[in-house]
Amino acid sequence: MKINGTDLAVEVDGSGPAVLLVHGLGGTGNFYQIQADALASGHQVIRVDAAGAGRSGLRDGITVESHADDLAAVLDELGVESAAVVAHSMGTLVARSFAARYPGKVTALALLGAVAEPAEAGRKAQHDRAAVLRSEGTAAVAPGVVANAVSEETRRERPEVAAFVRELVMRQDPEGYARNCEALAAATDPGPIDPALPLLLVTGADDKVGAPAVSEALAAAHGKATVEILPGVGHWTALEAAAEVTSLLLKFL
């Protein structure tokens, strides 16, 4: 689908109230395959590979805000007035920006492994990762992603999950991944989430990227959010705790 001048990979399954699934850095729409299959029995499930990620094309000027604008344009192209939005990792910043920029298009937010605006050390780390991607490719960063963002319990008990995370990262276009790292490095807080918007926050107790404290702070600011902290789970929430996340989403949506 041609969106804002870039070819984006968009998948639509099922029928019913729309649910938009937004992946994070290093991910694709396939991150949500298990949840998409379950939700499609009663919802129109929309998955978009962000610009520079997965099967989507590359463009200059990738930012959190440009990703949010792409989501709005995808809904318009599909003739969908509004959707519940499920987002992961960097995608939670995109989803929050989307809700702030297009409040009429968002009916509910479910944030998995929510992340905050990066601190200076985090910004530098993303720029450093972008440099490595450009010089050495995805093989140079995939092991670190698995080691740092997948919990020890998951790596030990469900190694196939760690293998899939590695595959998601390895399949990225290095330049597209690098530009998305730079977009995260430049990200700023999208502002408060509308207290009238239903909000679900799910994160792993062992998440070192989207630490539980981030979700708890967002919930406190919102005032009416539901927070679920999953034991033994790292940052790749929907893969590491697929059944639990699916159940929570079905209940929330």
C-alpha positions in Angstrom: 0.0 0.0 0.0 1.4 3.4 -1.0 1.3 5.6 2.1 2.7 9.1 2.2 4.9 8.2 -0.8 6.3 5.0 0.7 5.3 1.4 0.0 4.1 -0.1 3.3 3.3 -3.7 3.9 -0.2 -3.8 5.3 -2.1 -7.0 6.4 -5.8 -7.0 7.1 -7.6 -10.1 8.6 -11.1 -10.7 10.0 -14.1 -8.4 10.4 -15.6 -6.4 13.1 -14.3 -3.5 15.2 -10.9 -2.4 14.0 -7.7 -3.2 15.9 -4.4 -1.7 14.7 -1.3 -3.6 15.8 1.9 -1.5 15.9 5.2 -3.3 16.2 8.4 -2.0 17.9 12.0 -1.4 16.9 13.5 -4.5 15.2 10.0 -6.0 14.8 7.4 -6.5 12.1 3.7 -7.2 12.0 4.6 -10.9 12.5 5.5 -10.1 16.1 1.7 -10.2 16.7 0.9 -13.4 14.7 -0.6 -15.3 17.6 -2.6 -12.3 18.8 -3.8 -11.5 15.3 -5.1 -15.0 14.7 -7.1 -14.9 17.9 -8.4 -11.3 17.5 -9.4 -11.9 13.8 -12.4 -14.1 14.9 -14.2 -10.9 16.1 -12.2 -7.9 14.9 -10.8 -6.4 11.7 -7.1 -6.8 12.5 -4.7 -4.4 10.8 -0.9 -4.8 10.8 1.5 -2.4 9.3 5.3 -2.9 8.8 6.6 0.6 9.6 8.6 2.5 7.1 12.1 1.0 7.0 11.1 -2.1 8.8 10.2 -5.6 7.6 8.7 -5.7 4.1 8.1 -1.9 3.9 10.0 0.5 1.9 12.7 3.0 3.1 12.3 6.7 3.3 14.2 9.7 4.5 13.1 11.6 7.6 11.7 8.7 9.6 10.4 9.9 13.0 8.0 8.7 15.6 5.6 11.4 14.3 6.0 10.2 10.7 5.1 6.7 11.7 2.0 8.1 13.5 1.0 10.0 10.4 1.4 6.7 8.4 -1.0 4.9 10.7 -3.6 7.6 10.2 -3.2 7.4 6.4 -3.5 3.6 6.5 -6.8 3.8 8.3 -8.0 6.4 5.8 -6.9 4.2 2.9 -8.8 1.3 4.3 -11.9 3.4 5.1 -11.6 2.8 8.8 -12.8 5.7 10.9 -11.2 4.6 14.2 -9.5 1.7 15.8 -8.3 0.3 19.1 -4.5 0.4 19.0 -2.1 -2.2 20.4 1.6 -1.3 20.4 4.9 -2.6 21.5 8.2 -1.0 22.6 9.1 2.0 20.3 5.6 1.4 18.9 4.1 2.6 22.2 5.6 6.0 21.5 4.2 5.9 18.0 0.8 4.9 19.3 0.8 7.6 21.9 1.8 10.2 19.3 -1.0 8.8 17.0 -3.5 9.2 19.8 -2.4 12.8 20.5 -2.3 13.8 16.9 -5.5 12.0 15.8 -7.6 11.6 18.9 -10.8 10.8 16.9 -9.1 7.8 15.3 -8.2 6.0 18.6 -10.8 4.2 20.7 -8.5 2.4 23.2 -4.8 1.9 23.8 -3.0 -1.3 24.9 0.7 -0.7 25.4 3.1 -3.7 25.7 6.6 -3.1 27.1 5.9 0.7 27.1 9.1 2.8 26.8 9.8 6.3 27.8 11.5 9.1 26.0 15.2 8.0 25.9 17.6 9.4 28.4 20.9 10.8 27.0 22.6 7.4 27.4 19.8 5.7 25.6 20.0 8.2 22.7 23.7 7.6 22.4 23.1 3.8 22.5 20.7 4.1 19.6 23.1 6.2 17.5 25.8 3.7 18.3 23.6 0.8 17.2 22.8 2.6 13.9 26.5 3.0 13.2 27.1 -0.7 13.8 24.1 -1.7 11.6 25.6 0.4 8.7 29.1 -0.9 9.1 28.5 -4.6 10.1 24.8 -5.4 9.4 22.1 -7.0 11.5 24.2 -10.0 12.5 26.3 -7.7 14.7 23.3 -6.5 16.8 21.0 -9.5 16.9 22.8 -11.4 19.6 22.7 -8.4 21.9 19.0 -7.9 21.3 18.3 -11.5 22.3 20.6 -11.4 25.3 19.3 -8.0 26.7 15.7 -8.0 25.7 14.5 -11.6 26.0 14.3 -12.8 29.6 16.7 -15.4 31.0 13.7 -17.6 31.8 12.4 -17.4 28.2 15.8 -18.1 26.7 16.1 -21.2 29.0 12.6 -22.6 28.9 11.4 -21.4 25.4 14.4 -21.1 23.2 12.2 -21.0 20.1 11.0 -17.6 21.2 14.6 -16.3 21.4 15.2 -17.8 17.9 12.2 -16.0 16.4 13.3 -12.7 17.9 16.8 -13.2 16.4 15.1 -14.0 13.0 13.0 -10.8 13.2 16.1 -8.7 13.8 18.3 -10.5 11.3 15.7 -10.0 8.5 15.6 -6.2 8.9 17.2 -4.0 6.2 20.3 -2.6 8.0 19.7 0.9 6.7 16.0 0.9 7.6 16.8 -0.5 11.1 19.5 2.2 11.5 17.1 5.0 10.5 14.5 3.7 13.0 17.2 3.6 15.7 17.9 7.2 15.0 14.1 8.0 15.1 14.0 6.5 18.6 17.1 8.4 19.6 15.3 11.6 18.6 12.0 10.7 20.2 10.4 13.0 22.8 7.5 12.3 25.1 4.2 12.5 23.3 2.4 14.0 26.3 -0.3 12.7 28.6 -2.7 10.0 27.5 -6.3 11.2 27.5 -7.9 9.9 30.8 -11.1 9.1 28.9 -9.2 6.7 26.6 -9.3 3.0 27.9 -5.7 2.1 28.7 -4.1 -1.3 29.2 -0.4 -1.6 30.1 1.3 -4.9 30.0 5.0 -5.5 30.6 7.4 -8.1 31.8 8.8 -8.2 35.3 12.2 -8.8 33.7 11.9 -6.2 31.0 15.1 -4.1 30.9 13.9 -1.9 28.0 10.3 -1.1 28.9 10.8 -1.4 32.7 7.6 -1.9 34.8 8.2 1.6 36.3 7.4 3.1 32.9 4.1 1.5 32.7 3.3 2.2 36.3 4.1 5.9 35.8 1.8 6.1 32.7 -0.9 4.4 34.7 -0.6 6.8 37.6 -0.8 9.8 35.3 -3.8 8.3 33.5 -5.7 7.4 36.6 -7.9 4.6 35.2 -5.5 2.2 33.5 -5.1 -1.5 34.0 -1.6 -2.6 34.6 -0.3 -6.2 34.2 3.2 -7.2 35.2 4.1 -10.7 33.9 6.7 -12.7 35.9 9.6 -14.2 34.1 9.0 -12.2 30.9 11.3 -9.7 29.2 10.7 -7.1 26.6 9.3 -9.2 23.7 6.0 -9.5 25.6 3.6 -10.8 22.9 6.1 -13.6 22.1 7.4 -14.5 25.5 3.9 -14.6 27.1 1.8 -15.2 24.0 -1.1 -16.9 25.7 -1.3 -14.4 28.6 -1.1 -11.3 26.3 -3.7 -12.8 23.9 -6.1 -13.4 26.8 -5.5 -9.9 28.2 -6.2 -8.3 24.8 -9.3 -10.4 24.2 -10.7 -9.3 27.5 -9.7 -5.6 27.0 -10.9 -5.3 23.5 
